[in-house]
């Protein structure tokens, strides 16, 4: 029973120290705005390997 009480108290302590949901949402929006300003660097597409020519048939 004491173990159960300890676990429940730990959960409550974490909830009290958590940030305000509105603050978290504002940080998220700020992150999105910053990500929108800077376009992601594009990587060059890898070149496909050269095609092998098939052997010509003798007539």
Secondary structure, 3 states (H helix, E strand, C coil): CHHHHHHHHHHHHHHHHCCCHHHHHHHHHHHHHHHHHCCCCCCCCCCCCCCCCCCCCCC
